[in-house]
């Protein structure tokens, strides 16, 4: 028996994703290709955690894991919008 995927996903979100979100202001100006590589790595992690085949589309993975791709500009805009409302 292996570890429950929800436990692995929770561990990923609490350890890795939070560090990416917290540090995004430091490397928020990174090029699109760097963020694309980070998102590809994240998707690969989710495929491993959830035991998906390689052909599973990224949007389906994002919906199932409830983790959108990393995009610091979107995060900043969302936080700014929430604070101004």
N, C-alpha and C positions, 0 to 999 in steps of 0.2 A: 504494500500500500504506500502511496505517495502522500505528499502534503496536499491539503485542500487548496485549489486554485484561489479561492477568495482570501485565504490566509496569506498566500504568496503575493497576491495583488495588494493587499493591505500593507504588507511589509514594504513592497516597492514604493507605494505612494507615500508612506510615512518616512522612509529613509532617503530615497533618491529624488522623487518628484518634489518634495518639499525643499530640498537643497537647490534644485534647479530654479524653483519659483523664488526662493529667498535671494539667491545670487543673481537673478536675471538682470537686476539693475547694473551689476558690474560688467556683464558681457552682453547687455541688451543691444549694443551697437554692432554686434558681430554680423558678418555678412549672411545673406540668405542661405548660401551653401553650407555654412557652419550649422545654422539652425535646422536645415534640411537633414544633415547628417545626424544631429541629435535626435530628431524625430524618427529617422529610420532606425536608430539604435533602440529608442523607446518602443517602437512597434515590434522590433525583433524580440525584445524582452517580454512584451505582452503575448506574442505568439508562443513563446516558450512556456510562460506561466499558464496560459489558458489552453495549451496544447492544440493550437490552431495549425492548419497546414499553411504552407507558404503562399498559396494562392488566395487566402482569405483577404478580402479588400480592407484597406486601412479604415475607411469610414465605419465598416461593420465592427472592427476591433475597438474603435473609439467609443462607439455606442455601448458595446457590451461591457467595456471596462470603466466607462464613465470618465475617461481621461482624454480630453482633447489634446491635439498636438501643442507643443511648446511654441508660444509666440509672444515674446515680451511686449511688443507694441500693442497687441490686443489686450493683454493683461493690464497694462498701464491705462489704456483707454477705458476698459471696463471698471477699474478701480476709480478712475477720475469721474466717470459717469455716475457711479454709485454714491460717491461723496457729494456730488453737486445736486442730487435729487432730494 
